[in-house]
Amino acid sequence: MIAIRLKKMGRKHIQQYRVVVEDSRYTAGGRVLDVIGHFSPKTDPYILKIDLEKLKQWVGKGAQMSSRIKSLLKLQKIS
């Protein structure tokens, strides 16, 4: 199964995440099929940038979004 989830990047106390498409059989830090955006929770207000065309394309192929991605999109009133 293919999953759309957050991958932690950055350094200590300055968290940043990439929104990635991965095969769910591998760990969260494993092989990445595609990077479709990024998320910076430490900025005020937080920054969330996602390529919606790629997101729709991967969801159309059967990719499942994680609960955190779903809630972030809901807060942004995207889906």
C-alpha positions as CSV (number, residue, x, y, z in Angstrom):
1,M,0.0,0.0,0.0
2,I,1.2,3.5,-0.7
3,A,1.0,6.1,2.0
4,I,1.1,9.9,2.0
5,R,2.8,11.0,5.3
6,L,5.2,13.4,6.9
7,K,9.0,12.8,6.9
8,K,10.9,14.6,9.6
9,M,13.8,16.8,8.4
10,G,15.7,19.7,10.0
11,R,17.7,19.7,13.2
12,K,17.0,19.7,16.9
13,H,14.4,22.2,18.0
14,I,13.8,23.3,14.4
15,Q,11.5,20.7,13.1
16,Q,10.5,20.7,9.5
17,Y,8.7,18.0,7.6
18,R,8.4,16.9,4.0
19,V,5.1,15.6,2.7
20,V,6.1,12.4,1.0
21,V,4.6,9.5,-0.8
22,E,6.1,6.2,0.4
23,D,5.5,2.5,0.3
24,S,4.0,1.7,3.7
25,R,5.9,-1.6,4.0
26,Y,9.0,0.5,4.7
27,T,9.7,2.6,7.8
28,A,8.7,6.3,7.9
29,G,12.3,7.2,7.1
30,G,12.6,4.7,4.2
31,R,12.3,5.0,0.4
32,V,10.5,7.9,-1.0
33,L,8.5,7.7,-4.2
34,D,7.7,11.4,-4.5
35,V,8.0,14.6,-2.5
36,I,4.8,16.6,-2.8
37,G,5.2,19.4,-0.3
38,H,6.6,20.6,3.0
39,F,5.3,21.6,6.5
40,S,7.0,23.9,9.0
41,P,5.2,23.9,12.4
42,K,7.5,26.2,14.3
43,T,6.7,29.3,12.2
44,D,3.9,31.6,13.3
45,P,1.6,30.9,11.5
46,Y,2.8,27.5,10.4
47,I,3.6,26.9,6.7
48,L,2.0,24.1,4.7
49,K,2.7,23.9,1.0
50,I,1.5,20.9,-1.0
51,D,1.3,20.4,-4.8
52,L,-2.4,19.6,-5.1
53,E,-2.1,18.2,-8.6
54,K,0.4,15.6,-7.4
55,L,-1.7,14.9,-4.3
56,K,-4.8,14.3,-6.4
57,Q,-2.7,12.1,-8.8
58,W,-1.4,9.9,-6.0
59,V,-4.8,9.6,-4.3
60,G,-6.3,8.6,-7.6
61,K,-3.7,5.8,-7.8
62,G,-4.9,4.5,-4.4
63,A,-2.5,6.2,-2.0
64,Q,-3.8,6.6,1.6
65,M,-3.2,9.9,3.5
66,S,-2.1,9.7,7.1
67,S,-4.4,11.2,9.8
68,R,-2.0,14.1,10.3
69,I,-2.1,15.0,6.6
70,K,-5.9,14.8,6.6
71,S,-6.2,17.1,9.6
72,L,-3.7,19.6,8.1
73,L,-5.6,19.7,4.8
74,K,-8.9,20.2,6.8
75,L,-7.4,23.1,8.7
76,Q,-6.3,24.7,5.4
77,K,-9.8,24.0,4.0
78,I,-8.3,22.2,1.1
79,S,-10.3,18.9,1.3
